[in-house]
Amino acid sequence: MEEIHWYALYVRMHHEKKTAEKFRALGIEHFLPVQEVIRQWSDRKKKMTIVVIPMLIFVHITEKQRIKILKEIPSVTGTLIDRSTRKPAIIRDSEMDRFMFMLDYSEESIYFSSEPMKPGEDVKVIKGPLNGLIGQLITTNGKTQVTVRLEQLGYAIVEMPVGFVQKLTPNEK
């Protein structure tokens, strides 16, 4: 029996939500990272659901299913490739779990950065809706932020008060 892994699939621009609907209809386990934001125009504000990582959707499937999807769903254009092995990148279940938790429970906007970051202290969120999330503490422009690293993609980052986190003890790592 073939193992099931998380893969990141590239999709055509502005086809993320349509592709997610197609996966839902086909019974394919997937994750499209979206969040609600308030957009300000000169005359009004509007609540919108936006895709966090444009042109990317995550699927939890076997290698054979991944190949079948690439052939049969026209909006899927490719798979994220691991630069070191030149094979389709497999995203660890633990990384996906932390990323999904962060998106589900964060009240603040989350953004993605692929720029290398200096390693900070490992922290655990102890207050607020992200209570229990483990990540790294960073400070940018005087603002406290917690990052969750997805090895193949970079870092998901959310801003929060420094009082919401505590340093991890060695047995929590």
N, C-alpha and C positions, 0 to 999 in steps of 0.2 A: 504494500500500500504506500502510495506516494505521500510525502510530508506536505502539510499545508503551511505556507509562509505568508507574511505580509510583503507585498510588492507595491512600488509606487509606479503608476502608469501615467504616461503623458496623454493628454487629450487635446483636441483642437480648441483654439481660443473660444471662450464663451460657451463651451459645450459641457462644462463640468456637471452642472445640475441635470442636464438631459441624459448624460451618460450614467449618473447615479440612479436616475429613474429606470433606465434600461437594465442596470445591474439588479435593482430591486425587483423588477418584473421577472428577471431570469433566476432569481433566488441566489444571487452571488453576494457573499458577505463583502461589504465595502465600507469605506469611511471617507466622506468628503468633508474636510475641515472648513466649516463656515462659522461666522459670528455676526451678531446683530450690531450695527453701528448707527449713530445718528449723523446724517449728512446735513450740512448747513448750506443753503443757497441764500441769495440776497433777499428773497421774499418769503422763505419758509424753511422748516426743518422736516426731515423725513427719516423714518426708521427703515433701514434696509438690511437685508441679509447678504453678506458678501463672502466670497470664497477667500480663505486665508492664503492659500498657495495656488495662484492662478495656473491653469493648465495641468493640474496634477490631482489624481484621485488614488486612494489606497485600496487594495483588494487583498483579501485573505483567501488564497486559493493554492492549488497545486501547480507545478510547473507546466503540466499538460494543459490545464485550464487556462493558464496565462497565454500560452501559445495559441490556443483556440480563440481566445478573446481578441488577440492581435489580428487574427485572420478574419474574424466574423463581425466585429463591431467597428464600423468605419470611423467613428469619432476618436477611437483609441489609436494614437500614432506611434507609441513606443513604450519602452520600459526604462526606468532609471537604471543606469549601469554603474556598478562598482568600479571605480577607476583602477584599483589595484589588481583585481582579478579579471576585469573586462567581461564579467558575467552579470546577469540581472542582479541588482542589489536586493538583498533580503534584509528587511527591517525587523529587528528583534521584537518579540511580543511585549517585553517589558517596556521598551521605548515607546511603542504604539500605545500601550495602556496609559503611561504617564502623559503622553501628548493628548490623548482623548480626554483624560480626566481634566487636564488643564483647560482645554477648550470648553468642556461641558460646564465647569464650575466657576470660571473666571468672570468677574464683573467688569474687568478692564479689558481693553482691546489687546489682542495678541498680535505680534508681528513676527516675521521671520528674518533671520540674518544668517547669511552663509559666510560672513567674514569670521576669520579666526578670532577667538576670544582668549584672553589670559585666564588660566584656570583660577577660580575663586574657591572659597570655602563651600563645601557641601552643606546644604541646609535642608531643613524640613519645615514646611509651613505649619504653624501651630494655631492660627486663627483665621477666621474668614471662610469664604466658600471653597477655597483651595486647600483647606486643612488636610494634612497628610501627604501632600505632594512633595516629592524629593527632587531637588535640583541644585543649581549652583547660584550663589549670591554674587551679583555684580552691581557696580554703581556706574552709571553713565550720566553725565551732566548733572551730578548731584542727586539723581533719582535712584532709589533702590529698585532693583529688578531681579527677578528669579528666572533662570533659564532652564529649559529641558532640552537636552541634546538628542537629536535624531542623527545617528552617526552618518548616514548617507546624505542628509539634507542640510544640516547645520543646526541652528538653535531656535527654538520657539521661546519668545521672551514675553514676560508679563510684569507690569509695574505693580508694586505693593509696598505698604509701609514696612519699615525695617522691624518694627515690633511684631509683625506677623510671622517672623521666621526665627528659628533657633539653629545653632550649629549642630550638625549630626555627631553623635557619639560613635566611636569606632565600631561598636557592635551593631549599629543601625545601617552601616554602609554595605 
